[in-house]
């Protein structure tokens, strides 16, 4: 079939033999439209997919399916496979929008007014309705807007040319026709005013302008002046033929592959339209370097510029450029030239006045990219009226929100899903398949930063597939990561982007930034920041506020601060450049703060703990009111504390390498992190061997034994305890030996040797009595009572446990008291004192709950449920079991029934 004509300036049709060719599939028609409109009638699969299946990834097979249908419908126009592209070959003059643009070009180039009018009219004759009528989707909507803008500009230009040729009636009819569709278009209004003037109907002009100004809330005096000075009669004044009035459309090429920003685009769009309550029509996009502020601004502007008939102005203000920012005067002068405005006085104030006056009389969209700060951009902002602005900056522009009523829209790095989608778009399907095994590393180490992801995608595309593994290996390593994210220019280098921000920091903020890198863990508390400079808290507060304003530090949780991973890598390089003594001072200050705060919380969990830490009058130490607060503090700081252990080990600071694991161990036991405890205690044992005395070394052995016990490795636990006792006895440490013998008794009892356990409990009791240690005596008496219970000697067990109760009642050792009450409950259950047993179990359960000791609480609930069953209180027994199961689920148990039975069988 010979295709004669393709039409898109109206319903999309292909004409063959002067008849429309029926298309079986809508998608095939959409594909034809995309190819007809594409440069050289060639479009990539990604571009096609964005029109036909917006929001979905390109599917080459699906595209080829509809491309095949085109081949069947129109033999001869489709081209052979072009990897990743589709193309048709047609006569350009068979396409209406090509003829339309060609005629417009003829009109613009001719000096003959009649020829110009003829060309304009012929061009307008190509339109047969709404462009791309019947085709839906964001891509076709954007293209429709683009074509419609061209139509509106052509109608205006044609009417003006008709005026120049003396055809004022035709010009007026054309202006009225166009204004029925675009009633708020100022250029059309101006054309109508000129037509009325040419027809001698000047009396109608002022009422027209008043009505129009009242309807759209925009000044019209400048249009009245234009009308009074306009003399369109060519014969009378010999005026040269008019050219098309060009409306500024200065947006750079729209971004490719913008993902994950729909919510921000919606907010900006609402603000530009004046629909954000309490805000002006100024939107400020802020965020860290490389997060995609410019791309988001350009996309938002492209979506909105159809609502701004007087044009779009764009300026890169270079606020963070190494060469320095653009000056106000230069940008203002350029904008005034673009607007055709001449200030009455060529001063800065005169330019600002003329500029603001010009904006007040127009509906312009301004894109002011890369502002240094509020003062840099303030003279360029529109005042009240129909104009709007998008500002981008790395700095948080709070001043614009306060003074100008701007809507602040902060951009965060992309989430992993959106980061993967961006990689897919940038790499294309073929390269993405090759990169699949490395996608996790690419997303993680680029930190969701669009600039970093784009750089890696560009590098992957330009190198052979065999190089991919090496590139990812470089990206994984901190020392080479920023080198991997550098394509040699400021705009394409993560390091250079960060460096320009760093160089603009005041000295206190720059110093705090590298100190933050020294601090371990993903977040830093406000108290920890104050500890870095305890004698300059106001200075620290100002510095952290500046870092937040510069988008180099975030506050994800109240008074907890974090660095983006790539910022941390960059500032680690800064830290390495610091004086070695100064860096060591900061490291020790950080570890000192963490150790004393952890120690304060550990003592709330276990008041009987003894460690050679001492007081710290120079450190602000947390004061938890109860054990739950201490557990919450550990939960919030846990990743920081474990990182601190690694930092201490890396720096060879043995004191912190062994003491930090020791203050962590109680929390680790109660939260079920026994493998973590084992890992760090092993390192603590080595450091204590170099740093600590025999008593402290024995203590580490005891903590290792307790950890092995929790992991059900009783042989290793027993071995560690025997070593602890031996070290203490050789050193003459009576207390250490007593503690070791007590815990050894616990292990022997749990191993099924209550008789041997009694010997160790008895020896421990004698030592504690010798030392006058009441808490130790209470623990040993409880151990003896429990061993007597194991031997069936319930009366003797009850006697020892009651003696223990008399010692522990009213002390701070809530864990020891809870354990004793549990022992009493079991003994009284065997003695058939059921109500007393229930009271003991319920009180023990309450204490464990206050201590956030979930596993012990669950075990106590099991025994409480069994006691309820014995006395026929089945409903309460079932409630206790359900509470047990809920606790076990929180502790990560999957087989709840098996976990209940295992806890019931514990000795």
C-alpha positions in Angstrom: 0.0 0.0 0.0 1.4 3.4 -1.0 1.1 5.8 2.0 0.4 9.3 0.9 -0.1 11.2 4.1 0.3 11.1 7.9 -1.7 13.4 10.1 -1.0 14.2 13.8 -2.4 17.8 14.0 -5.8 16.4 14.9 -6.9 12.8 15.0 -4.0 10.5 14.2 -4.6 8.9 10.8 -2.6 7.4 8.0 -4.1 8.2 4.6 -3.7 5.9 1.7 -5.3 6.5 -1.7 -7.1 9.5 0.0 -8.7 7.2 2.5 -7.9 6.6 6.2 -6.2 3.3 6.8 -7.9 1.4 9.5 -5.6 0.3 12.3 -6.4 -2.9 14.2 -4.5 -2.1 17.4 -4.5 1.2 19.2 -0.9 0.6 20.4 0.2 0.2 16.8 -1.4 3.6 16.0 0.4 5.1 19.0 3.7 3.6 17.8 3.1 5.1 14.4 2.5 8.6 16.0 5.7 8.3 18.0 7.8 7.5 14.9 6.1 10.1 12.8 6.9 12.8 15.4 10.5 11.5 16.2 13.5 13.2 14.6 14.3 11.4 11.4 11.4 9.1 12.2 13.6 7.1 14.5 12.9 6.4 18.2 14.6 4.4 20.9 12.7 1.6 22.7 13.0 3.6 25.9 11.3 6.6 24.3 8.6 4.5 22.7 7.9 2.8 26.1 7.6 6.2 27.8 4.7 7.1 25.4 3.0 3.7 25.0 3.5 2.3 28.5 4.4 5.2 30.8 5.9 4.1 34.1 6.8 0.6 32.8 10.3 -0.6 31.8 10.9 -1.0 28.0 9.9 -4.5 26.7 11.6 -5.1 23.4 9.4 -8.0 22.4 6.3 -6.1 23.0 7.6 -3.2 20.9 8.7 -5.5 18.1 5.1 -7.0 18.1 3.5 -3.7 17.3 6.3 -2.7 15.0 5.6 -5.9 13.0 1.9 -4.8 12.8 3.1 -1.6 11.2 5.1 -3.6 8.7 2.0 -5.6 7.9 -0.3 -2.5 7.6 2.2 -0.4 5.7 4.7 -2.5 3.7 7.7 -0.6 2.7 7.9 2.1 5.4 9.5 0.1 8.2 13.2 -0.4 8.3 15.2 -3.5 9.2 16.1 -4.1 12.9 18.0 -1.3 14.4 19.2 -2.5 17.8 17.2 -0.7 20.5 15.5 1.6 18.0 12.5 1.6 15.6 12.4 3.6 12.4 10.2 4.3 9.4 11.1 5.8 6.1 8.6 8.2 4.6 8.6 11.4 2.6 8.9 14.2 5.2 6.3 16.2 3.2 3.8 13.5 3.8 3.6 14.5 7.5 1.4 17.4 8.4 3.4 18.7 11.3 6.5 18.7 9.1 4.7 20.8 6.5 3.3 23.0 9.3 6.8 23.8 10.6 8.2 24.2 7.1 5.5 26.8 6.2 6.3 28.6 9.5 9.9 28.7 8.5 9.0 30.2 5.1 6.9 32.8 6.8 9.7 33.8 9.1 12.2 34.1 6.3 10.3 36.0 3.7 10.3 39.8 3.3 7.1 39.8 1.4 4.1 40.5 3.8 1.5 38.9 1.5 3.7 35.8 1.1 4.1 35.7 4.9 0.3 35.7 5.4 -0.2 33.1 2.8 2.4 30.8 4.4 0.9 31.3 7.9 -2.6 30.5 6.6 -1.4 27.4 4.7 0.4 26.3 7.9 -2.8 26.7 10.0 -4.7 24.8 7.4 -2.8 21.7 8.4 -4.6 21.6 11.7 -7.8 19.5 11.8 -8.6 19.6 15.5 -6.7 18.8 18.7 -3.2 17.5 18.1 -2.8 13.7 18.8 -6.6 13.5 19.5 -7.5 10.2 21.0 -4.0 9.3 22.3 -3.6 9.3 26.1 -0.7 9.2 28.4 1.8 11.6 29.9 4.2 11.4 26.9 1.5 12.3 24.4 0.1 15.0 26.7 3.5 16.7 26.8 3.8 16.5 23.0 0.3 17.7 22.6 1.1 20.7 24.8 4.3 21.4 22.7 2.3 21.3 19.5 -0.6 23.4 20.9 1.9 26.0 22.1 3.2 26.2 18.5 -0.4 26.5 17.2 -1.1 29.4 19.6 2.1 31.2 18.6 1.3 30.7 14.9 -2.2 32.1 15.4 -0.8 35.2 17.1 1.9 35.6 14.4 -0.7 35.2 11.6 -3.0 37.8 13.1 -0.1 40.2 13.4 0.9 39.6 9.8 -2.7 40.2 8.6 -2.6 43.5 10.4 0.5 44.4 8.6 -1.2 43.6 5.3 -4.2 45.8 6.2 -6.5 42.8 6.8 -7.7 44.0 10.2 -11.1 42.2 10.1 -9.3 38.9 9.4 -6.8 39.6 12.2 -9.7 40.4 14.7 -11.6 37.2 13.7 -8.4 35.2 14.2 -7.7 36.8 17.6 -11.2 36.2 18.8 -11.0 32.6 17.6 -7.8 32.1 19.5 -8.9 33.9 22.7 -11.9 31.6 22.9 -9.4 28.8 23.5 -6.7 30.8 25.4 -8.6 33.7 27.1 -5.7 34.6 29.4 -3.1 34.9 26.7 -1.6 38.4 26.8 -0.1 38.3 23.3 -3.5 37.4 21.8 -5.1 40.2 23.8 -2.5 42.6 22.5 -3.2 41.5 18.9 -6.9 42.1 19.5 -6.2 45.6 20.8 -4.1 46.3 17.7 -6.9 45.0 15.4 -9.5 47.1 17.2 -7.2 50.1 16.8 -6.8 49.5 13.1 -10.6 49.2 12.6 -11.1 52.6 14.4 -12.9 50.9 17.3 -10.7 52.4 20.0 -13.6 53.0 22.3 -13.8 49.2 22.8 -10.2 48.9 23.9 -10.3 50.2 27.4 -13.4 48.3 28.5 -11.9 45.2 27.0 -8.7 45.6 29.0 -10.6 46.4 32.2 -12.7 43.2 31.9 -9.7 41.1 31.0 -7.6 42.6 33.9 -10.5 42.0 36.4 -11.0 38.4 35.2 -7.4 37.3 35.3 -6.0 39.6 38.0 -3.2 41.0 35.9 -2.3 44.6 35.0 -3.1 45.7 31.4 -1.8 49.3 31.3 1.2 48.4 29.2 -1.2 46.9 26.6 -3.1 50.1 26.5 0.1 52.1 25.9 1.1 49.7 23.2 -2.2 50.2 21.5 -2.0 54.0 21.7 1.5 54.0 20.1 0.8 51.3 17.5 0.3 52.5 13.9 -0.3 49.4 11.8 -1.1 51.2 8.5 1.9 50.2 6.4 1.1 52.7 3.7 1.0 55.6 6.1 4.2 55.0 8.0 6.2 52.7 5.8 6.8 50.3 8.7 8.8 47.2 7.9 7.0 43.8 7.9 6.6 42.5 11.4 8.3 39.3 12.6 6.7 36.7 14.7 6.8 37.7 18.4 9.1 35.2 20.0 8.1 34.0 23.4 11.1 32.9 25.5 11.3 29.1 26.1 14.7 28.7 27.6 14.5 25.4 29.4 17.5 23.1 28.7 16.8 19.7 27.3 14.4 17.8 29.7 16.0 15.1 31.9 16.0 11.5 30.8 15.1 8.9 33.4 13.8 11.0 36.2 12.4 8.5 38.7 11.2 8.6 42.3 10.2 12.3 42.3 6.5 12.3 41.6 5.5 13.6 45.1 8.0 16.5 44.8 6.8 17.3 41.2 3.2 17.4 42.4 4.1 19.8 45.3 6.1 22.1 42.9 3.2 22.0 40.4 0.7 23.0 43.0 2.9 25.8 44.2 3.5 27.2 40.7 -0.3 27.2 40.1 -0.8 29.2 43.3 -2.7 26.3 45.0 -0.4 25.9 48.1 -2.2 27.6 51.1 -0.2 30.2 52.8 2.6 30.1 50.2 3.6 32.3 47.2 4.2 30.9 43.7 7.9 30.2 44.5 9.1 26.6 45.0 12.6 26.0 46.3 14.2 22.6 45.7 17.0 21.8 48.1 19.2 18.8 48.9 22.7 17.5 49.0 25.0 17.7 45.9 24.1 15.3 43.2 20.6 14.5 44.5 18.9 15.6 41.3 17.6 19.1 42.1 18.2 20.5 38.6 16.7 17.5 36.8 13.6 17.7 39.1 13.3 21.4 38.5 13.5 21.1 34.7 10.9 18.3 34.7 8.6 20.4 36.9 9.1 23.4 34.6 8.4 21.4 31.5 5.2 20.1 32.9 4.0 23.6 34.0 5.3 25.9 31.2 2.1 25.5 29.2 0.4 27.5 31.9 2.7 30.4 31.5 1.9 32.0 28.1 4.6 34.7 28.4 7.5 32.3 28.4 10.0 30.5 30.5 13.3 32.0 31.6 16.2 29.9 32.8 19.5 30.8 34.5 22.2 28.7 36.1 23.3 31.0 38.9 26.5 29.0 39.5 26.1 29.4 43.3 28.5 26.5 44.0 30.7 26.7 40.9 34.4 26.8 41.5 34.5 29.9 39.4 32.1 31.7 41.7 28.4 32.6 41.4 26.8 34.7 38.7 26.3 38.3 39.7 22.8 39.7 40.0 23.4 42.4 37.5 24.5 40.1 34.6 21.5 37.8 35.1 19.1 40.7 35.4 20.4 42.4 32.3 20.0 39.2 30.3 16.4 38.6 31.5 15.5 42.2 30.7 16.9 41.8 27.2 14.9 38.5 26.8 11.8 40.4 27.9 12.4 43.3 25.6 12.4 45.7 28.6 14.6 48.8 29.0 14.9 50.2 32.5 14.4 53.9 32.9 17.7 54.1 34.7 20.5 51.6 34.1 21.3 51.1 37.8 20.8 48.0 39.9 17.8 49.4 41.5 16.5 50.6 38.1 17.0 47.1 36.7 15.3 45.4 39.6 12.4 47.8 39.4 12.0 47.4 35.6 12.4 43.6 36.0 9.8 43.3 38.7 7.5 45.6 36.9 7.9 43.4 33.8 7.2 40.2 35.8 4.1 41.8 37.4 2.6 42.4 34.0 3.4 38.9 32.6 2.8 35.2 33.3 6.3 33.9 33.2 7.9 30.9 34.7 11.5 31.4 36.0 13.9 28.6 36.7 16.7 29.9 38.9 19.1 27.0 39.2 22.0 26.5 41.7 21.5 29.5 44.0 24.2 30.1 46.6 21.8 31.4 49.3 18.7 33.5 49.8 20.4 36.8 49.0 21.8 35.4 45.7 18.4 34.7 44.3 16.1 37.2 46.0 16.4 40.1 43.5 15.4 37.7 40.7 12.2 36.4 42.3 8.8 37.5 41.0 6.5 39.5 43.2 2.8 39.1 43.5 1.1 38.3 40.2 0.9 35.5 37.6 4.6 34.7 37.4 6.2 31.9 39.3 9.7 30.6 40.0 11.5 27.4 40.8 14.7 27.8 42.7 17.3 25.1 43.3 20.1 25.2 45.9 22.2 22.9 48.0 21.5 25.2 50.9 18.3 25.0 52.9 16.6 28.3 51.9 14.7 28.9 55.1 14.9 32.7 54.5 12.8 32.4 51.3 10.1 30.5 53.2 10.0 33.1 55.9 10.2 36.3 53.9 8.9 35.4 50.4 6.5 32.6 51.4 8.4 30.0 49.3 7.4 26.3 49.5 10.6 24.4 50.5 10.8 20.9 48.8 13.8 18.9 50.1 15.1 16.0 48.0 16.4 12.9 49.7 18.5 10.2 47.9 16.5 7.6 46.0 15.3 4.5 47.7 16.7 1.2 46.4 13.7 0.5 44.1 13.9 3.8 42.3 17.7 3.6 42.2 17.5 0.3 40.3 14.9 1.8 38.0 17.2 4.7 37.2 20.1 2.3 36.4 17.8 0.4 34.1 16.8 3.5 32.2 20.4 4.8 31.9 21.9 1.4 31.0 19.3 0.1 28.7 17.9 -3.4 28.8 21.0 -5.2 27.3 23.5 -3.7 29.6 21.2 -4.0 32.6 21.0 -7.8 32.1 24.8 -7.8 32.2 24.9 -5.7 35.4 22.2 -7.7 37.3 24.7 -9.6 39.5 26.2 -6.3 40.6 23.1 -4.2 41.0 23.0 -4.6 44.8 26.5 -3.2 45.1 25.9 -0.4 42.6 22.8 0.8 44.5 24.3 0.4 48.0 27.6 2.2 47.3 26.1 5.0 45.2 23.8 5.7 48.2 20.7 6.5 46.1 22.5 9.5 44.6 21.3 10.1 41.0 24.6 11.7 40.1 26.6 8.7 41.3 24.2 6.3 39.6 24.4 8.2 36.4 28.2 8.3 36.5 28.4 4.5 37.1 25.9 3.9 34.3 28.0 6.0 31.9 31.2 4.2 32.8 29.5 0.8 32.5 28.1 1.6 29.0 31.5 2.8 27.6 33.5 -0.2 28.9 33.3 -3.9 27.8 31.3 -6.2 30.0 34.5 -7.9 31.2 35.4 -4.6 33.0 32.2 -4.5 35.1 33.5 -6.7 38.0 36.6 -4.5 38.4 34.6 -1.3 38.4 32.3 -2.6 41.1 35.2 -3.8 43.1 36.6 -0.2 43.0 33.2 1.1 44.0 33.0 -1.2 47.0 36.3 0.0 48.5 36.1 3.3 50.4 39.6 4.4 49.3 38.7 4.1 45.6 34.9 4.8 45.7 35.0 8.5 44.9 37.6 7.9 42.2 35.0 5.6 40.6 32.4 8.3 40.8 34.4 10.9 38.8 34.2 11.6 35.1 36.6 14.5 35.1 34.4 17.6 35.3 32.8 19.4 38.2 29.3 18.5 37.1 30.2 14.8 36.8 32.3 14.2 39.9 30.8 13.4 43.3 34.1 14.4 45.0 34.3 17.8 43.3 30.6 18.5 44.0 31.2 17.8 47.7 34.4 19.8 47.8 32.8 22.9 46.5 30.3 22.7 49.4 33.0 22.0 51.9 35.1 24.9 50.9 32.2 27.3 51.6 31.8 26.1 55.2 32.9 28.4 58.0 35.9 26.9 59.9 33.9 25.6 62.9 31.5 23.8 60.7 34.3 22.4 58.5 36.1 21.1 61.7 32.9 19.5 63.0 32.3 17.8 59.7 35.5 15.7 59.9 35.0 15.1 63.6 31.6 13.6 62.7 33.4 11.1 60.5 35.6 10.0 63.4 32.5 9.3 65.4 31.5 5.6 64.8 28.0 4.4 63.9 25.3 5.6 61.5 24.0 8.4 63.7 25.4 10.7 66.3 23.4 12.1 69.3 23.3 15.7 70.2 24.9 14.8 73.5 27.8 13.1 71.7 28.3 16.2 69.6 28.5 18.4 72.7 31.1 16.0 74.1 33.4 16.8 71.2 33.8 20.4 72.3 32.4 20.5 75.9 33.6 24.0 76.5 32.1 25.5 73.3 28.5 24.1 73.2 27.1 27.2 71.5 29.8 26.9 68.8 28.9 23.3 68.2 25.2 24.1 67.9 26.0 26.8 65.3 28.3 24.5 63.4 25.8 21.6 63.2 23.0 24.0 62.1 25.3 25.2 59.3 26.0 21.7 58.2 22.3 20.9 58.1 21.6 24.1 56.1 24.3 23.1 53.6 22.6 19.6 53.2 25.8 17.8 54.3 24.2 16.5 57.6 20.6 15.4 58.2 18.6 14.9 61.3 16.6 11.7 60.6 15.4 11.5 64.2 15.2 14.4 66.7 18.7 15.3 68.0 20.3 12.4 66.1 22.5 13.4 63.1 23.8 11.4 60.2 26.0 11.7 57.2 25.2 10.3 53.7 27.6 7.4 53.0 29.4 9.3 50.2 29.7 12.4 52.4 31.2 10.1 55.1 33.7 8.7 52.5 34.7 12.2 51.5 35.0 13.5 55.0 37.1 10.4 56.0 39.7 11.7 53.5 39.5 15.1 55.3 39.9 13.3 58.6 43.0 11.5 57.4 44.6 14.8 56.5 44.3 16.1 60.1 47.1 16.4 62.6 47.6 12.9 64.1 47.5 14.1 67.7 44.3 16.1 67.1 42.6 13.1 65.4 43.7 10.9 68.3 42.3 13.4 70.8 38.9 13.4 69.0 38.8 9.6 68.9 39.5 9.3 72.6 37.0 11.9 73.4 34.3 10.0 71.4 35.2 6.7 73.1 35.3 8.3 76.5 31.8 9.7 76.1 30.4 6.4 74.8 32.0 4.3 77.5 30.7 6.4 80.4 27.2 6.6 79.0 27.0 2.9 78.4 28.4 2.3 81.9 25.7 4.4 83.4 23.0 2.4 81.6 24.8 -1.0 82.4 24.7 -0.2 86.1 21.0 0.5 85.9 20.6 -3.0 84.4 23.0 -4.7 86.9 23.8 -2.6 89.9 26.2 -5.3 91.2 28.6 -4.9 88.2 32.1 -3.7 89.1 34.4 -2.3 86.4 37.4 0.0 86.6 35.8 2.9 84.8 35.3 5.5 87.5 33.5 8.8 87.2 33.6 11.4 84.4 32.9 14.9 85.6 33.8 16.3 82.2 31.2 14.2 80.3 27.4 14.7 80.2 26.2 11.2 81.2 22.7 9.9 80.7 20.7 9.1 83.8 18.1 6.4 83.0 15.2 6.4 85.5 14.7 2.6 85.2 16.0 -0.4 83.4 13.6 0.1 80.5 15.2 3.5 79.8 18.6 1.9 79.9 17.6 -0.8 77.4 16.1 1.9 75.1 19.4 3.9 75.2 21.4 0.8 74.3 18.9 0.0 71.5 19.4 3.4 70.0 23.2 3.4 70.4 23.9 -0.2 69.7 25.3 0.1 66.2 27.4 3.1 67.3 28.8 1.2 70.3 29.8 -1.9 68.3 31.4 0.4 65.7 33.2 2.1 68.6 34.7 -1.3 69.6 36.1 -1.7 66.1 37.4 1.9 66.2 39.2 1.3 69.5 40.8 -1.9 68.2 41.9 -0.1 65.0 43.5 2.7 67.0 45.2 0.3 69.4 43.3 1.7 72.4 43.2 -1.5 74.6 41.3 0.2 77.5 38.3 0.8 75.3 38.7 -2.4 73.4 38.0 -4.5 76.5 35.8 -2.2 78.6 33.2 -1.4 75.8 32.3 -5.1 75.3 32.1 -5.5 79.1 29.5 -2.7 79.4 27.6 -4.1 76.5 27.3 -7.7 77.6 24.3 -7.3 80.0 22.3 -5.6 77.3 23.4 -8.2 74.7 22.3 -11.1 77.0 18.9 -9.6 77.7 18.2 -8.7 74.0 19.3 -12.1 72.7 22.5 -10.9 71.0 24.7 -13.7 72.4 26.8 -14.2 69.3 27.6 -10.5 69.2 28.6 -10.8 72.9 30.9 -13.7 72.1 32.5 -11.9 69.2 33.4 -8.8 71.1 34.3 -10.5 74.4 37.0 -12.6 72.6 38.6 -9.3 71.5 38.1 -7.9 75.0 40.0 -10.9 76.5 43.0 -10.2 74.3 43.0 -6.5 75.1 42.5 -7.1 78.8 45.5 -9.5 78.8 47.6 -6.5 77.6 45.9 -3.7 79.5 44.1 -5.0 82.7 45.0 -6.8 85.9 44.2 -10.4 86.9 40.9 -9.4 88.6 39.7 -7.8 85.4 40.9 -10.6 83.2 39.0 -13.1 85.5 35.9 -10.9 85.0 36.1 -11.2 81.2 36.4 -15.0 81.6 33.2 -15.0 83.7 31.4 -12.9 81.0 32.6 -15.4 78.3 31.3 -18.2 80.5 27.9 -16.6 80.9 27.7 -16.1 77.1 28.6 -19.7 76.4 26.0 -20.8 78.9 23.3 -18.8 77.1 24.4 -20.4 73.9 24.0 -23.8 75.6 27.7 -24.6 75.2 28.2 -25.7 78.8 31.6 -27.4 78.4 33.2 -24.1 77.1 31.3 -22.1 79.7 32.7 -24.4 82.5 36.2 -24.1 81.1 36.0 -20.3 81.1 34.8 -20.3 84.7 37.5 -22.7 85.9 40.0 -20.3 84.3 38.4 -17.4 86.0 38.5 -19.0 89.4 42.2 -20.1 88.9 43.2 -16.5 87.9 41.4 -15.0 90.9 42.8 -17.5 93.4 46.3 -17.1 92.1 46.0 -13.4 92.5 44.5 -13.6 95.9 41.3 -12.0 94.7 38.7 -13.3 97.2 35.8 -11.4 95.5 36.7 -12.6 92.0 37.1 -16.2 93.2 33.7 -16.0 95.0 32.0 -14.6 91.9 33.6 -17.3 89.8 32.6 -20.1 92.2 29.1 -18.8 92.3 28.7 -18.9 88.5 30.4 -22.2 88.3 27.8 -23.5 90.8 25.1 -22.3 88.5 26.6 -24.1 85.5 27.1 -27.3 87.5 23.5 -27.2 88.7 22.3 -26.6 85.1 24.5 -29.5 84.0 22.7 -31.9 86.3 25.3 -31.9 89.2 23.5 -30.1 92.1 25.7 -31.8 94.7 28.9 -30.5 93.3 27.2 -27.1 92.7 26.4 -27.0 96.5 30.1 -27.1 97.2 30.8 -24.1 95.1 27.8 -22.1 96.3 28.9 -22.8 99.9 32.5 -21.6 99.2 31.1 -18.5 97.5 28.8 -17.8 100.4 31.7 -18.0 102.9 33.7 -15.6 100.8 30.9 -13.1 100.5 30.2 -13.3 104.2 33.9 -12.6 104.8 33.8 -9.6 102.5 30.4 -8.3 103.9 29.0 -8.4 100.4 25.2 -8.6 101.0 24.2 -8.9 97.3 26.8 -11.7 96.9 25.4 -13.5 99.9 21.9 -13.2 98.6 22.9 -14.7 95.2 24.8 -17.6 96.8 21.9 -18.4 99.2 19.6 -18.5 96.2 22.0 -20.8 94.4 22.0 -23.2 97.5 18.2 -23.1 97.7 17.9 -23.9 93.9 20.4 -26.8 94.3 18.4 -28.1 97.3 15.3 -27.9 95.0 17.0 -30.0 92.4 17.8 -32.6 95.1 14.2 -32.7 96.2 15.1 -31.1 99.6 12.3 -28.5 99.4 12.1 -27.4 103.0 15.9 -26.8 103.1 15.6 -25.0 99.8 12.8 -22.8 101.1 14.9 -21.9 104.2 17.9 -20.7 102.1 15.7 -18.8 99.6 13.9 -17.0 102.4 17.3 -16.0 103.9 18.2 -14.7 100.4 15.0 -12.8 100.2 15.7 -11.0 103.5 19.0 -9.8 102.0 17.9 -8.8 98.5 14.5 -7.2 99.3 14.8 -3.4 99.0 18.1 -3.4 97.1 18.8 -2.2 93.6 19.5 -5.8 92.4 16.1 -6.3 90.8 17.4 -9.0 88.5 18.8 -11.0 91.5 15.5 -10.5 93.4 13.5 -11.6 90.3 15.6 -14.8 90.0 15.1 -15.5 93.7 11.3 -15.1 93.5 11.3 -17.5 90.6 13.2 -20.0 92.7 10.8 -19.5 95.6 7.8 -20.0 93.4 9.1 -23.3 92.1 9.8 -24.6 95.7 6.4 -23.5 97.0 4.8 -25.1 94.0 6.3 -28.4 95.1 5.2 -27.8 98.7 1.7 -27.2 97.4 1.6 -23.6 98.6 0.0 -22.6 95.3 -1.3 -19.1 96.1 2.2 -18.2 97.5 3.8 -19.7 94.4 1.5 -17.7 92.2 2.4 -14.5 94.1 6.1 -15.2 93.7 5.8 -15.9 90.0 3.7 -12.8 89.3 6.1 -10.6 91.2 9.1 -12.1 89.4 7.3 -11.6 86.1 6.7 -7.9 86.9 10.4 -7.4 87.8 11.6 -9.0 84.6 9.2 -7.0 82.6 10.5 -3.7 84.2 14.0 -4.9 83.3 13.0 -5.6 79.7 14.3 -9.2 80.2 12.0 -10.9 77.7 13.4 -14.5 77.9 13.2 -14.6 81.7 9.8 -13.1 81.7 8.6 -15.8 79.2 10.1 -18.6 81.3 8.4 -17.2 84.5 5.0 -17.0 82.6 5.3 -20.7 81.7 5.6 -21.7 85.3 2.9 -19.3 86.3 0.6 -20.9 83.7 1.4 -24.4 85.0 0.6 -23.3 88.6 -2.7 -21.8 87.4 -3.6 -25.2 85.8 -2.8 -27.1 89.0 -5.4 -25.0 90.9 -8.0 -25.1 88.1 -7.7 -21.5 86.9 -7.5 -22.6 83.2 -8.5 -19.2 81.7 -5.7 -17.4 83.5 -3.3 -20.3 82.5 -4.3 -19.9 78.8 -3.8 -16.1 79.1 -0.3 -16.6 80.5 0.6 -19.0 77.7 -0.6 -16.5 75.1 1.5 -13.8 76.7 4.5 -16.2 76.6 4.0 -16.9 72.9 3.8 -13.2 72.1 7.1 -12.6 74.0 8.8 -15.5 72.3 7.6 -14.2 68.9 9.2 -10.8 69.7 12.4 -12.6 70.6 12.5 -14.1 67.1 11.3 -17.7 67.9 9.6 -19.3 65.0 8.5 -22.7 66.5 6.6 -21.3 69.5 5.5 -24.7 70.9 9.0 -26.0 70.9 10.3 -22.9 72.5 7.7 -23.2 75.3 8.7 -26.8 76.0 12.4 -25.9 75.9 11.9 -23.2 78.5 9.8 -25.4 80.7 12.5 -28.0 80.8 15.3 -25.6 81.8 16.7 -26.3 85.3 
